Amino acid sequence: MAQKNRVRGQILDKEYTISAEETQAHLKETFELVDQQLTQLKTLRPQASTEELAILLALNALSDQLKMQAKVDRT
């Protein structure tokens, strides 16, 4: 079983701690990307709640994942 790494990061000025098998560098980069994208969405939709922003981000991420999977399937 791989060792789990614990990393703290901030998303929309709130601190979170996650534990995963990915490297600390990967987890920190993930925190930064989530914070960056949620901040962008908040700028575009300032009236949206944090929950709504998180759902929009999840939809965007899964849409991107499906597009990438479709490209892989075509090759």
ROVO-565931 format. One record per residue (C-alpha): residue in three letters; x, y, z; residue number from 1. Coordinates in steps of 0.1 Angstrom, whole numbers, plus 5000, padded with zeros to 4 digits. Layout:
REM residues N
rest_x_y_z_nr
ALA_X_Y_Z_NUM
...
This chain:
REM residues 75
rest_x_y_z_nr
MET_5000_5000_5000_1
ALA_5014_5034_4990_2
GLN_5021_5060_5016_3
LYS_4996_5088_5019_4
ASN_5006_5124_5019_5
ARG_4988_5151_5039_6
VAL_4988_5186_5025_7
ARG_4971_5218_5037_8
GLY_4959_5244_5013_9
GLN_4936_5273_5009_10
ILE_4906_5275_4986_11
LEU_4886_5307_4986_12
ASP_4904_5318_5018_13
LYS_4893_5286_5037_14
GLU_4919_5261_5048_15
TYR_4916_5224_5039_16
THR_4937_5194_5046_17
ILE_4937_5164_5022_18
SER_4953_5130_5024_19
ALA_4961_5111_4992_20
GLU_4987_5088_4976_21
GLU_4997_5115_4951_22
THR_5029_5135_4958_23
GLN_5028_5166_4979_24
ALA_5037_5187_4948_25
HIS_5007_5172_4929_26
LEU_4984_5180_4958_27
LYS_4996_5215_4962_28
GLU_4992_5221_4925_29
THR_4957_5208_4927_30
PHE_4949_5232_4955_31
GLU_4962_5261_4935_32
LEU_4943_5251_4904_33
VAL_4910_5247_4923_34
ASP_4915_5280_4941_35
GLN_4924_5298_4908_36
GLN_4894_5284_4889_37
LEU_4869_5290_4918_38
THR_4882_5326_4921_39
GLN_4876_5330_4883_40
LEU_4841_5317_4886_41
LYS_4834_5339_4916_42
THR_4845_5369_4895_43
LEU_4822_5360_4867_44
ARG_4793_5351_4891_45
PRO_4798_5371_4923_46
GLN_4763_5364_4935_47
ALA_4768_5326_4934_48
SER_4773_5307_4966_49
THR_4804_5286_4973_50
GLU_4783_5255_4967_51
GLU_4771_5267_4933_52
LEU_4807_5276_4924_53
ALA_4819_5242_4934_54
ILE_4792_5225_4913_55
LEU_4801_5247_4883_56
LEU_4838_5237_4887_57
ALA_4829_5200_4890_58
LEU_4808_5203_4858_59
ASN_4837_5220_4840_60
ALA_4862_5194_4852_61
LEU_4841_5164_4843_62
SER_4833_5179_4809_63
ASP_4870_5183_4803_64
GLN_4876_5147_4814_65
LEU_4849_5134_4790_66
LYS_4865_5154_4761_67
MET_4899_5139_4769_68
GLN_4885_5104_4772_69
ALA_4867_5108_4738_70
LYS_4900_5118_4722_71
VAL_4917_5087_4737_72
ASP_4889_5064_4725_73
ARG_4892_5078_4689_74
THR_4929_5068_4688_75
